[in-house]
Amino acid sequence: MLLMPEVLTMIILNLIFALFGLVAFVFSLRIYLNWNINATTQLQYQLEKQSFLASTIIKFIFSIKIPLFLFFIFTLDKISNVIMGAMCAAGVVDATKYGTYLIILKILNLYFFAFWLKINKEDLREKNQPYTKQKFLLFCILFLFLIAEIVLETLMFSGIKVDKIVSCCGSIYSSTANSAISSIFLLDKSALLAIFYGNYLLMPILYFFKNRYMFAVVNLVFIATSLISLILFFGTYIYELPSHHCPFCFLQSDYYFVGYPIYSLLFVGTFYGLSVGFTKQLAKNYKMSLLFNSLYVILVSLFAIIYYFTNGVLL
């Protein structure tokens, strides 16, 4: 599996990330330990140049990681065609014990690197660069997450056996599955939808009262409620099948790749919502979060509404 062109491409890019990331890590650690914006020494002058180089490297890594994440999902779908039992990326993820952890870590890293870029932008906006030490300390931690992701990805792809039968998404995302995900099917749909829409309606209320920290917390909860309701309820209207709950299949061409805008809207909306808790650009972050989260809610709700008016019944 490691010799598959798409997998080999990701491994090569991961090696490049590790190499450039190591350079940025060394600079970041040096900057964190020695940075003094008020100093006029030769060391401080060197650190300022290294700060610019490290920031450029980190921005380069993140700019590639976004399309690479989409390419990763595409690769999983392609691999599913050669693995017995797999019908989509879900089967490939479940083919090894590393798949689920890798997906979670990849999503977390997207948020973390995006937050780093946000802090970096805030830092450069100020004349005395007040967040320099904090942002490079943060990258030292993010570098460990990046290496962990690279290791997990290599282990997952090397552990996939083409001749081994894996579970399809229909058996993985069902109430009969013996996994943690199966527990969500015990939830009452009406209660779940009440929590989902109630969570969303809290956002404009908290925006009105300018409660930034609760706004960030509500967005964090919104990630969980959105994903659970998407699997348990809204996804069935995308597929128009009450038994199909897979969060991967609607990324395929059969469903016009609708999963990509769905997940993109959720990521952007919650990212700006979480950013309200620690950045100064409150007005922009509030508005961007409300805009993209609203578009997400409208989009997933439309599938259920259109199905109801077309068929006269809900699933």
N, C-alpha and C positions, 0 to 999 in steps of 0.2 A: 504493500500500500504506500510505502514511503517513496516509491519510484513513480507513482502516478504524477503526471505533469503538474496538476494543480497543487497537490500536496508538496511536491518538491519546490514549487515556487514559494509557498508559504514558509517552508523550512529555511530557504535561502534568505528570505526577507527577515525571518526571525533572527538569523545569525547576524544580519546587518543591524537590526534593532539592538541586539545584545552588545555588539561592538560599539556602536555609537552611544548607546545608553550607558555603557561602562565609562566612556570618556566623560559624558555629562555627569555621571555619578561622582567621579573623582573630583571634577571641578566643583560640583555642588557641595560636596563634603568640605573641600578646602575653603569655599566661600563662606559656608556656615560657621566654620571655626575661626575665621580670621577677618570677616567683613567689618569695616568701620567706615561709614560714609563720611565722617568728619576728618578722617586721617588723610594726610598728603604724602604718604610714603610710597616707595616704589612697589611694595607689595599690594597696596590698595589699588594702585593703577593697573597692575596685572590682574587683580581680581575683577575689576570692572570690565576689562576686555574678556576675561574668561566667562563672566556673567552673561555677556552678550552671546558668546559662542554656545554656552550651555543652553541658553534659552532658545536659540535657533535650532539646536539639535532636538530639544524636547518638542518644539512645535513641528518639526519635520516628522518625528515619530508619530505624533497624534494625527497629523494630516494624512499619513499613510494608513494608520490603524482603522480609520473610519471606513474607507472603501475595502480594506482588507477584511474587516468583519463581515461585510456583505459578501465578499468573495469566499469567505470561510463557510457561510451558510449555503452558498451556491455549490461549493465543493461537497458538502455533506449530502445535498440532494443528488449530486451526480454519483457519489459513492453508493447511495442507496439502490441504484440500478444494478449493481454487481454483487450486492450482499443478499443472501437468501433470507426472505422474510421481511426485509425492510421495504417500506413503501414511500418513505420520505426521510428527511433529516432526523426525525425522532428515533427511528430504528438504529441509525448510525450512532447517535449520541448514546443510546442505551446499549450499544454493542460492547462497550468497555466500562469499567468502573470509574473512569476518569472523565467521561463525556459530560455528565451533568455539572460537575465541579468546574470544568473548563468553560462551559457556557456562562455560568454565574460569574466566574472570574473575569471573563472577557467583557461582560456588561459592566461590572464594577469598574474595571480599568478605563472603559470609555467615560464613565462619569468622573472618575478621579483625574484623568488627564484633562478633561474639559474644565474641571474646577481649577486645576493648576493654571491653565491658560487664562482663566478669569482672574485669578489672583495676580498673575503676571501682568495682565493689562492694568489692573488697579494699581499695582506697584509702580509701573512705568509712568502712570498718570501723575503721580506725586513727585515733586522736585527732590525730596530727600529719600525716596524709595524706601518707605517704612517696612515693606513686607519682604525684602530681599532674603534675609536669613530664614524667615519662615517658609517661603516658597521653595528654597533649595533644600531645606530640611525635609519638606514634604516630598520633593522628588527623590530624595534618598530612600524614602519609604516606598514610593511608587516604583522605583527601580526593582525592588525586591518582588513586588507584585508582578511586574513585567517579566522577570526571570521565571517566577513561578508559573505564569501563563505559558511561556515558551516551553518549559519542561513538561507541563501537563499536556500541551498540544502534541509534542513529540511522542509522549507515552501513549496518548490516545490513538494516534494514527499508526504507530508501530504495533499496537495491541489489537488492531482490527483484523479478524480472520475472515477471509472471503468465503471459506467453506463452512463457516459456523452459522447456524440458523439463529436469527435474532427476532425479537418481538416487533410487530408492526405497531403503528401509532394507535390503531383501534384497540389493541389490548393494553398498551401502556397507559393511555388516557381513558380509563374506564373505572367504574366502581369496583370491578372485580380484580383489578391489578394489585399486586403485593408490593406497593411502593408508597412513598410519602405523598406523592401527587394524588393517589386514589382517595385520600382523606377529604379532599375538597368536594368530592361528589356527594358527601354526606350533608353538605350545607344546603339550607333552604334557599331556593332561587329568589323568592320574593324578598327575603331578608337581605340577601346578598345585593340585590339591585337597590334596595333602600339605602344600604350602606354606601354603595358606589355613587349614586346620585346625591346622597346627603353629603358625602365627602367632597364631591365637586362643588355643591352649592355653598359649602363653608368657605371656599376660596374667595369669592367676591365679598363675602361678609368680612372676612379677616383683612382683605384689601381695604375695605371701607374704614375699618378701625385701625389700619396700619400696624397690625400685630405681626411683625415680620417673622418672629421665631415660630409662632404657631402656624403661620402660613407655610413655612418650610417643613414643619412636622406633618402638616396635612398633605403636602405634596409627596412626602416620603410614604405615607400610608396609601396615597392615591396610586402609587406604583403597584403595590401589592393588590389592592382591590381591583384595579384595572386588569391586571394579568389574570387573576382568578375569575373575574366575571367574563373575560374574553374567552377563556377556556370552557367555562361551565355554561355560559349563556349565549353571548354574542357570536361566538365562533360557529355555533350550530346554524345560525341564520346566514352566515357567509356560505356554508356548505349546503344549506337547506336540507340538513339531515339531523335529526334529534340525537343520534348516537355518535356523531363525529365531533370530537372535541380537540383535535390536534392543533397546537399553536404554530406548527410548521407548514402544514399543507397549503395554507393560503398564501404562502410565499412563492408558490409555483405558478407557472403560466396558465394552468387550468383555471385559476381564480384571478387571472389578470394581475398577478403580483401585488394584490391589494395589501398583503401583509407588510410590505415595505413602508408605504405611507402611514399605516396604522402604528407600527412600532416607532417610526421616525417622529411622528407627532407626539407620542407619549414621551419619548426620550427628551425632545427639545422642551416640551412644556414642563416636565418635572425637573429638568436641569435648571431652567431659569427660576422655577419655584424654590428649589433648594438653595439656589444662589442668593436669594433674598436674605437668607439667614446670616451671610458672612461677607457680603459686598456692599459697596456704597451706592451703586447705581440702582437704587430701589425702584424708582419710577419705571425705568425700562424693564427691569427684571419682572416686576409685577405684571406689567402689560403683556410682555412676551409669554409669560407663564399662563395667564388667563386666556390669551389668544390661542395658543397651541393646545392647551388642555381642552378648551371649548371645541376646537376643531376635531380633536380626538373623540370627545363625547358625542358630537353630532354625527361623525362618520360611523362609529360602531352602532349608534342608535338607529341610523337610517336603514341598516340591513334588516333589523327587526320590524321597523315601521313599514318598509316596502313589502316585506314578506307578508305582513298582516293584511295590508290593503290589497295585495295580489291574490291571496288565498283565503282571506276571511277568518283565519285562525292563527294562533300562536303555536309554536312547537312545544 
